[in-house]
Structures are given as C-alpha cells and as structure tokens.
Amino acid sequence: MLSTLAHELSKIDFGALLGGLGIGAILSQLVSYLLTGRRDRANRETDFRTQQLQELYGPLLSLHKEILAHSELRVKLQQALDQSHVEAMFTAGPNGVEDASDPFVGAILTNIRDENETFRQFLMPRYHEMVNVFRSKIWLAEPATRDHFAKLVEFVFVWDKLLDERLPSAVAPAIGHTEQNLKPFYAHLEEMTDKLRRKIGARTFLH
C-alpha cells in the first residue's frame, strides 16, 4: 500500500502543481524582491561612499597635500640657500668671508619675510578652508574622523591669535601648539580616502 502511494506521488510534477496554484509566481516575485532590495541597498551604500570621497575626504586630503607641498618646498629652498651661503664663504676663504656672506644675508632675510607672508596670506586660508569643509560636511564623516575635528579647530584658532598678536609667541610651545598634533588626522585622511576608493572600485567591478 505504502509503496503504491509513493509510486503515485513520484509521478506528480510538483513544480507544475505549484505553478498552477500561483505559488511559483509568488516565490519568484519574492526572490526578485529580495535581490532587488539587496542591490538597491548596495547601490545606496556605494553612492554614500562616493559622496564621502567627493565632498569630504577628497577635498580635505587635497588641501592637506597642497599645504604639505608648499611646506616641503619652503624647507628645500631654505636648505639650498643655506648651502650656497656656506659654500660661498668656504670658497672665499678666511679673508673674504664677510664679502661673500653679504649678498646671502639679504636674501635669507627676504626669504624669511616672504615665507611669513605666504603662510599668512596663502597657507592659513587653506587651513580655514579645511575647517569649513569639515564643519559643513561633518554628517558625511565616520565617527573616527569626527574625533579629529577639535584638534584641527584648535590648531587654526591658536594660529589666528598668534598671527594677530592676540597671544604672545611664548604661549605656542607652552601648550604644545605644533602641526605634529595634526599628523594622526592627516594619516587618517590618507587611510580613509584609499579605503573608500577600494570599496567603490570593488563595487563598480562587481557591477
């Protein structure tokens, strides 16, 4: 009896039966809905990461790189000037040191004044722009990124006071005012930019 029932059941096309009842279509729609929802979530995540990269991390890293390039050039020029000065005095010998040094003293002082003006008129506005980008786009920042905002604001605020002579210069070392405090922030920007680019690139490749 059981063997006969099993034999009869084996002849039934359950796929056709479910299709006839409309269950197959329902299951198909459910699977399609789930896959579409998953794809939409992935697309929204990719769009958000792209926005993070384009509006927050990319601009902040670009400003940092621009500031860094000028800072490295300043050091490079100063070192070249100092080296030329030393070589000129060495070549002139003991009796000609003063004459050989005179042209360089003026150039060194001029370069110092020029660099001070460049810092005030060119670099400080870049730092202010970093603060503005961070403030306006902080909703795009990851929690670890937001932790760096206070250090950036402090750095810019203290420099503003120093440049306007609203604080004596001796205060800076007393409170540890140095760009070294921003090094973790800069490293974080590099890391986040690369991370977002990899994730966006991987998602684009999968598409």
C-alpha positions in Angstrom: 0.0 0.0 0.0 2.7 2.5 1.0 4.8 1.5 -2.0 1.9 2.2 -4.3 1.3 5.6 -2.7 5.0 6.5 -3.1 4.9 5.4 -6.7 1.9 7.6 -7.4 3.4 10.6 -5.7 6.5 10.3 -7.7 4.5 10.9 -10.8 3.3 14.3 -9.7 5.0 17.3 -11.1 5.1 19.5 -8.0 6.6 22.4 -10.0 3.6 22.4 -12.3 1.3 22.0 -9.4 2.7 24.9 -7.5 2.7 26.9 -10.7 -0.9 26.1 -11.2 -1.7 27.3 -7.7 0.2 30.5 -8.3 2.7 29.7 -5.6 5.6 29.5 -8.1 5.0 33.1 -9.3 4.8 34.3 -5.7 8.1 32.7 -4.8 9.7 34.1 -8.0 8.4 37.6 -7.1 9.7 37.2 -3.5 13.2 36.2 -4.7 13.2 39.1 -7.2 12.1 41.5 -4.5 14.9 40.3 -2.1 17.5 40.5 -4.8 16.4 44.0 -5.9 16.3 45.2 -2.3 19.8 43.9 -1.7 21.1 45.6 -4.9 19.4 48.9 -4.0 21.0 48.9 -0.6 24.4 48.2 -2.1 23.9 51.0 -4.6 22.8 53.4 -1.9 25.9 52.4 0.1 28.1 53.0 -2.9 26.5 56.3 -3.6 27.1 57.4 0.0 30.7 56.4 -0.1 31.2 58.2 -3.3 29.7 61.3 -1.7 32.0 60.9 1.3 35.0 60.7 -1.0 34.0 63.6 -3.3 32.7 66.1 -0.7 34.7 65.4 2.5 37.7 63.1 2.4 38.9 64.1 -1.1 38.8 67.9 -0.5 40.4 67.6 2.9 43.2 65.4 1.7 43.7 67.7 -1.3 44.1 70.8 0.9 46.5 68.9 3.2 48.6 67.9 0.2 48.7 71.4 -1.1 49.9 72.7 2.3 52.4 70.0 2.6 53.8 70.7 -0.9 54.4 74.3 0.0 55.9 73.4 3.3 58.4 71.0 1.8 59.3 73.5 -0.9 60.0 76.1 1.8 62.4 73.7 3.5 64.0 72.8 0.2 64.6 76.4 -0.8 65.9 77.4 2.7 68.3 74.4 2.7 69.6 75.4 -0.8 70.1 79.0 0.2 71.9 78.0 3.4 74.1 75.5 1.5 75.0 78.1 -1.2 75.8 80.6 1.6 78.2 78.2 3.3 79.9 77.2 0.0 80.4 80.8 -0.9 82.1 81.6 2.4 84.2 78.4 2.2 85.3 79.3 -1.3 86.1 82.9 -0.3 88.5 81.8 2.4 89.1 83.5 5.8 89.7 86.9 4.4 86.7 87.0 2.1 84.0 85.5 4.4 82.3 88.8 5.1 82.1 90.0 1.5 80.9 86.5 0.3 78.3 86.5 3.0 76.8 89.9 2.5 74.6 89.0 -0.6 73.2 86.0 1.2 72.2 87.7 4.4 69.8 89.9 2.5 68.5 87.0 0.5 67.9 85.0 3.7 66.0 87.8 5.4 63.9 88.4 2.3 63.1 84.7 2.0 62.0 84.7 5.7 59.8 87.7 5.2 58.3 86.1 2.0 57.6 82.8 3.8 55.9 84.5 6.7 53.7 86.4 4.2 53.0 83.2 2.3 51.9 81.5 5.5 49.6 84.3 6.4 48.1 85.0 3.0 48.1 81.6 1.4 48.5 78.7 3.8 46.3 79.9 6.6 43.3 80.3 4.3 43.8 76.7 3.3 43.6 75.6 6.9 40.4 77.7 7.3 39.0 76.0 4.2 39.7 72.6 5.8 37.7 73.7 8.9 34.9 74.9 6.7 34.7 71.7 4.7 34.8 69.6 7.8 32.1 71.7 9.5 29.7 71.7 6.5 30.2 68.1 5.6 30.6 66.5 9.1 27.5 64.4 8.5 29.5 62.5 5.9 32.3 61.8 8.4 32.9 58.5 10.0 32.9 58.5 13.9 36.7 58.1 13.9 37.1 61.1 11.6 34.9 63.4 13.7 37.3 62.8 16.6 39.9 64.8 14.8 37.8 67.9 14.3 38.7 69.5 17.7 42.4 69.3 17.0 42.1 71.0 13.7 39.9 73.8 15.1 42.4 74.3 17.9 45.4 74.5 15.6 43.7 77.1 13.3 42.3 79.1 16.2 45.6 79.4 18.0 47.5 80.4 14.8 44.9 83.1 14.2 45.6 84.5 17.6 49.3 84.3 17.2 49.3 86.0 13.8 47.0 88.8 15.0 49.3 89.2 18.0 46.5 88.5 20.4 48.7 85.9 22.0 52.4 86.1 22.8 54.5 83.7 20.8 55.7 82.0 24.0 52.3 80.5 24.5 52.6 78.2 21.5 55.3 75.9 22.9 53.7 76.1 26.4 50.5 74.5 25.1 52.3 72.2 22.6 51.0 74.1 19.6 52.5 72.3 16.6 51.4 70.7 13.4 52.6 67.4 14.7 49.3 67.3 16.6 47.6 67.0 13.2 49.7 64.1 11.9 47.2 61.5 13.1 44.5 63.4 11.3 46.5 63.5 8.0 47.3 59.8 8.2 43.6 59.1 8.8 42.6 61.1 5.7 45.0 59.0 3.6 43.7 55.8 5.1 40.0 56.7 4.6 40.5 58.0 1.1 42.2 54.8 0.0 39.7 52.7 1.8 36.7 54.4 0.2 38.3 54.2 -3.3 38.9 50.5 -2.9 35.3 49.8 -1.8 33.8 52.0 -4.6 36.1 50.3 -7.1 35.2 46.8 -5.9 31.5 47.6 -6.1 31.9 49.1 -9.6 33.8 46.0 -10.7 31.1 43.7 -9.4 28.5 45.6 -11.5 
